[in-house]
Amino acid sequence: MGLFGKDIKKIIREFRHKREYYSEDLSKEIEETFEDLRADYEENSEVVPEFVAFANELKLKLDSQDAKKLEAFTSRLSKVNRSARNGVEAMRELSRNQRKLSAETQWLYEEYEH
């Protein structure tokens, strides 16, 4: 008989199966969300640089007050772009950390079962 009795091993096995189910489901959702977010960002990543170039051309044709408004809008749009890029990176990290944590937890369960 090992360190744990049969009942404890059974409970650990049940926890392991539930953890695997929920972990796999969560990993799948995180990965799908990451892929969707990444694809959307990549599809639209050139919009801001194109808009900035267009705005720079347009500023020359505007009076100073309108040019300042356009510049402020361009600056806010660039911040949105950085936020989107940071969101993609955060999802990538979350996905990686979830996979890593899931593998570590799996190893712990295997260690306790044997």
C-alpha positions in Angstrom: 0.0 0.0 0.0 1.7 3.3 -0.8 1.7 6.6 0.9 -2.0 7.1 0.2 -4.8 4.7 0.6 -7.1 3.6 -2.2 -9.7 6.2 -1.4 -7.2 9.1 -1.5 -5.8 7.8 -4.8 -9.4 7.6 -6.2 -10.1 11.1 -5.2 -6.9 12.4 -6.7 -7.7 10.5 -9.9 -11.2 12.1 -10.0 -9.7 15.6 -9.4 -7.2 14.9 -12.2 -9.9 14.0 -14.7 -12.0 17.0 -13.8 -8.9 19.3 -14.0 -8.0 17.8 -17.4 -11.5 18.5 -18.7 -11.7 22.1 -17.5 -8.1 22.8 -18.3 -8.4 21.5 -21.9 -11.6 23.5 -22.3 -10.0 26.6 -21.0 -6.9 26.1 -23.1 -9.0 25.7 -26.2 -11.0 28.9 -25.5 -7.8 30.8 -24.8 -6.1 29.5 -27.9 -9.1 30.3 -30.1 -9.4 33.8 -28.7 -5.7 34.4 -29.2 -5.9 33.2 -32.8 -8.9 35.3 -33.5 -7.4 38.4 -31.9 -4.0 37.8 -33.6 -5.7 37.4 -37.0 -7.8 40.5 -36.6 -4.8 42.5 -35.5 -2.6 41.3 -38.4 -5.4 42.0 -40.9 -5.7 45.6 -39.7 -2.2 46.3 -38.5 -1.3 48.5 -41.5 -4.4 50.7 -41.1 -2.8 53.1 -38.6 0.5 53.7 -40.5 -1.6 54.3 -43.6 -3.9 56.7 -41.8 -0.9 58.5 -40.2 0.6 59.0 -43.7 -2.7 60.2 -45.1 -3.2 62.6 -42.1 0.3 64.0 -42.6 -0.6 64.8 -46.2 -3.9 66.2 -45.2 -2.5 68.4 -42.4 -0.8 70.6 -45.0 -4.1 71.5 -46.5 -5.9 72.3 -43.2 -5.8 75.4 -41.1 -3.8 75.1 -37.9 -6.7 74.4 -35.6 -8.0 71.5 -37.7 -4.5 70.2 -38.2 -4.1 70.1 -34.4 -7.4 68.2 -34.1 -6.3 65.7 -36.7 -2.9 65.3 -35.0 -4.6 64.6 -31.7 -6.9 62.1 -33.3 -3.9 60.4 -35.0 -2.2 60.2 -31.6 -5.2 58.6 -29.9 -5.6 56.1 -32.8 -1.9 55.2 -32.4 -2.5 54.5 -28.7 -5.5 52.3 -29.7 -3.1 50.4 -32.0 -0.6 49.9 -29.2 -3.3 48.7 -26.9 -4.4 46.2 -29.5 -0.9 45.0 -30.0 -0.4 44.7 -26.2 -3.7 42.8 -26.0 -2.4 40.3 -28.6 0.8 39.9 -26.7 -1.1 39.5 -23.4 -3.2 36.7 -24.9 -0.1 35.0 -26.3 1.4 35.1 -22.8 -1.8 33.8 -21.2 -2.0 31.0 -23.7 1.6 30.0 -23.0 1.2 30.2 -19.3 -2.0 28.1 -19.4 -0.2 25.4 -21.4 2.8 25.5 -19.0 0.6 25.4 -15.9 -1.5 22.6 -17.3 1.6 20.5 -18.0 3.0 21.2 -14.5 -0.2 20.2 -12.9 -0.4 17.1 -15.0 3.1 16.1 -13.8 2.0 16.6 -10.1 -1.0 14.4 -10.5 1.0 11.7 -12.1 3.5 11.9 -9.3 0.8 11.5 -6.7 -1.0 8.7 -8.5 2.2 6.5 -8.7 
